[in-house]
Amino acid sequence: MSSAAKALAGREILVTRPREQAARLARLIEDAGGHAQLFPAIVIEDVAAAAALARLHQFDFAVFVSPTAVAKAMPQVGSWPRALRVAAVGAGTRRELEQHGIGDVITPRSGADSEALLAMPELANVAGRRIAILRGDGGRALLGDTLLERGAQVEYITCYRRLAPKPPSRPWPVGELAAITVSSSQGLDNLFAVLDPAMLRATPLFVPHPRIAERARMHAAREVVLAGHSDREMLERLVAYFRSDDRNPRD
């Protein structure tokens, strides 16, 4: 058995990514000997966006904020405008675009958030440019607001809605889960709305971004572990955390 499998053997780990994005992380956890339980903290609902997407040829840039935005938008696009430049907030979103045949995607060299994308030189001088931001309903305003400040004309295209989940039929008691992985601040807020807050505060929360870590501390979480943005980085942080001798799996 590998050291990774030994580290996660016998551990129940809750994966709270949206269901469409959870399979790879769950598989990595299972391959490492852990038991991945799925509970999407955000439920994705389709939005009809074909009319708005038909106007993409009018824009200079299309910015995708998540893999879900790509997965929900691309089936509704008739023909992709050849001259349209494409940007993605992170590598996972870029990979989703590549699977749909979109190459030469502007992507941060490190990081996977609005700040990292805004630091790219391609988005520094955008005065007078028309930029479409493809996303779910709501979300952070930093990307659009900053591009507006730089002189761009910004339009949001909503490709999906994010809903809170229903409470589980059998809630997890305190002590049953070894760890909970969280991928967004909204998902974290949803978890505290539908799960036992005492259980959430007592269980290590693994998060991909300092902003989400700060949100977890606002919820009075006792232990917040900062991991990377990718599934592989999340797995490596889980393994490193549980590899310590004083963190033996519960019987």
C-alpha positions in Angstrom: 0.0 0.0 0.0 1.4 3.4 -0.9 2.1 6.1 1.7 -0.8 8.1 0.4 -3.2 5.2 0.8 -1.9 4.6 4.3 -2.5 8.2 5.2 -6.1 8.2 4.1 -7.1 4.5 4.9 -10.2 4.3 6.9 -11.0 8.0 6.7 -14.4 9.4 5.8 -13.9 12.6 3.7 -16.8 14.8 2.6 -16.5 16.3 -0.9 -18.7 19.3 -1.3 -18.0 20.4 -4.9 -21.0 20.7 -7.2 -21.9 17.2 -8.4 -20.7 17.9 -11.9 -17.2 18.7 -10.6 -16.8 16.2 -7.7 -16.0 12.9 -9.5 -12.2 13.5 -9.9 -11.5 14.5 -6.4 -13.6 11.7 -5.0 -11.7 9.2 -7.2 -8.4 10.5 -6.0 -9.5 10.1 -2.4 -10.7 6.6 -3.0 -7.5 5.7 -4.8 -5.6 6.9 -1.8 -7.5 4.6 0.5 -10.0 7.0 1.8 -13.8 6.9 1.6 -15.2 9.9 -0.3 -18.8 10.9 0.6 -20.5 13.4 -1.8 -22.7 16.2 -0.6 -22.8 19.1 -3.2 -22.8 22.3 -1.3 -24.1 24.1 -4.4 -26.8 22.7 -6.7 -26.4 23.8 -10.3 -29.5 24.7 -12.3 -29.4 25.3 -16.1 -30.2 28.7 -17.5 -31.2 29.3 -21.1 -28.5 31.6 -22.4 -28.5 30.9 -26.2 -29.8 34.4 -27.1 -27.1 36.1 -25.2 -24.4 33.7 -26.4 -25.4 34.3 -30.0 -24.0 37.8 -29.6 -20.5 36.7 -28.6 -19.2 37.8 -32.0 -19.8 41.4 -30.9 -17.2 41.1 -28.1 -13.4 41.3 -28.0 -13.0 38.9 -25.0 -15.0 36.2 -23.4 -14.0 35.5 -19.8 -15.1 32.2 -18.2 -15.1 32.2 -14.4 -15.5 28.4 -13.8 -15.5 25.0 -15.4 -19.2 25.0 -14.9 -19.6 28.2 -16.9 -17.9 26.5 -19.8 -19.9 23.2 -19.5 -23.2 25.1 -19.4 -22.4 27.7 -22.1 -20.7 25.8 -24.8 -23.6 23.5 -25.7 -25.7 26.6 -26.3 -23.2 28.3 -28.6 -24.0 27.8 -32.3 -20.6 28.6 -33.9 -17.6 30.0 -32.0 -16.4 33.4 -33.3 -12.9 32.9 -34.6 -11.7 36.4 -33.6 -12.9 36.2 -30.0 -10.2 36.1 -27.4 -10.8 33.8 -24.5 -9.7 34.0 -20.9 -10.2 31.6 -17.9 -9.9 32.3 -14.2 -7.9 29.1 -13.6 -6.3 26.0 -15.1 -9.4 23.8 -14.5 -11.5 26.2 -16.5 -8.9 26.3 -19.3 -8.9 22.5 -19.5 -12.7 22.5 -19.8 -12.4 25.0 -22.7 -9.8 22.8 -24.4 -12.1 19.8 -24.2 -14.6 21.9 -26.2 -12.0 22.7 -28.8 -11.0 26.2 -27.6 -7.3 26.8 -27.5 -4.9 29.8 -26.8 -6.8 30.6 -23.6 -5.5 33.5 -21.4 -4.9 31.9 -18.0 -3.0 32.9 -14.9 0.4 31.3 -14.6 -0.3 30.7 -10.9 -3.5 31.1 -8.8 -7.1 30.6 -9.9 -9.1 33.7 -9.0 -10.1 37.1 -10.3 -7.0 38.7 -8.9 -4.7 36.4 -10.7 -6.5 36.8 -14.0 -6.5 40.6 -13.7 -2.7 40.5 -13.3 -2.3 39.0 -16.8 -0.8 41.6 -19.2 -3.5 40.8 -21.8 -6.1 42.3 -19.6 -4.1 45.4 -18.5 -5.0 47.7 -21.5 -8.6 47.0 -22.3 -10.0 50.5 -22.6 -12.8 50.5 -25.2 -12.8 46.7 -25.4 -16.1 44.8 -25.1 -15.8 42.0 -22.6 -18.4 39.3 -21.9 -18.0 37.5 -18.5 -19.7 34.1 -18.5 -20.6 32.9 -15.0 -23.3 31.8 -12.7 -25.9 34.1 -11.2 -24.3 36.6 -8.7 -20.8 35.9 -7.7 -17.9 38.3 -7.0 -18.0 41.7 -8.7 -14.2 42.3 -8.5 -13.4 41.0 -12.1 -16.1 43.1 -13.8 -15.7 46.2 -11.6 -11.9 46.2 -12.3 -12.3 45.8 -16.0 -14.8 48.7 -16.0 -12.3 50.8 -14.1 -9.8 50.0 -16.9 -12.2 51.4 -19.4 -13.7 48.2 -20.8 -17.4 47.7 -21.6 -18.5 44.7 -19.5 -21.5 42.5 -19.9 -22.4 39.5 -17.7 -23.9 36.4 -19.3 -25.5 34.1 -16.8 -25.0 30.5 -17.8 -26.4 28.7 -14.7 -27.9 29.3 -11.3 -26.5 28.2 -7.9 -28.9 26.9 -5.4 -28.5 25.7 -1.8 -28.8 21.9 -1.2 -31.5 20.3 0.9 -30.4 18.9 4.2 -29.2 15.2 4.0 -31.5 12.4 5.0 -29.0 11.2 7.6 -26.9 14.1 9.0 -23.3 13.3 9.9 -22.7 13.3 13.7 -19.7 15.0 15.3 -16.6 12.8 14.9 -17.8 10.7 11.9 -16.0 12.7 9.2 -12.2 13.0 9.2 -12.3 16.1 6.9 -14.5 18.3 4.7 -13.3 19.8 1.4 -14.8 23.1 0.5 -14.4 24.9 -2.9 -16.2 28.2 -2.5 -17.4 30.8 0.1 -21.0 30.4 -1.1 -20.7 26.6 -0.7 -19.3 27.1 2.8 -22.2 29.3 3.8 -24.7 26.7 2.4 -23.1 24.0 4.4 -23.5 26.0 7.6 -27.2 26.6 6.7 -28.1 22.9 6.1 -25.7 20.9 8.2 -25.0 20.8 11.9 -22.8 23.8 12.7 -21.2 22.0 15.7 -20.1 19.2 13.4 -18.7 21.6 10.8 -16.8 23.5 13.5 -15.3 20.3 15.0 -14.2 18.9 11.6 -11.0 20.1 9.7 -12.1 22.2 6.7 -9.8 22.0 3.7 -10.2 25.1 1.5 -8.4 26.3 -1.7 -8.1 30.0 -1.1 -7.3 32.4 1.8 -10.6 34.2 1.2 -12.5 31.0 1.9 -10.4 30.3 4.9 -11.3 33.7 6.3 -14.9 32.9 5.7 -14.6 29.7 7.6 -13.1 31.5 10.5 -16.0 33.9 10.5 -18.2 30.8 11.0 -16.0 29.9 14.0 -14.4 26.9 12.4 -11.8 25.4 14.8 -9.4 24.1 12.1 -9.0 25.4 8.6 -6.4 23.9 6.3 -5.3 25.8 3.2 -4.8 23.6 0.2 -4.3 24.4 -3.5 -6.9 25.0 -6.2 -6.6 21.7 -8.1 -8.0 18.3 -7.1 -4.4 17.0 -7.0 -3.3 19.7 -4.7 -6.3 19.1 -2.4 -5.4 15.4 -2.3 -1.7 16.2 -1.5 -2.8 18.5 1.4 -5.1 15.8 2.8 -2.4 13.2 2.6 0.2 15.5 4.2 -2.2 16.4 7.0 -3.1 12.8 7.9 0.3 11.4 7.5 1.3 12.5 11.0 1.5 9.7 13.5 -0.8 11.5 15.9 -3.7 11.6 13.5 -4.6 7.9 13.4 -7.9 7.0 11.8 -10.8 6.4 14.1 -12.0 2.9 14.8 
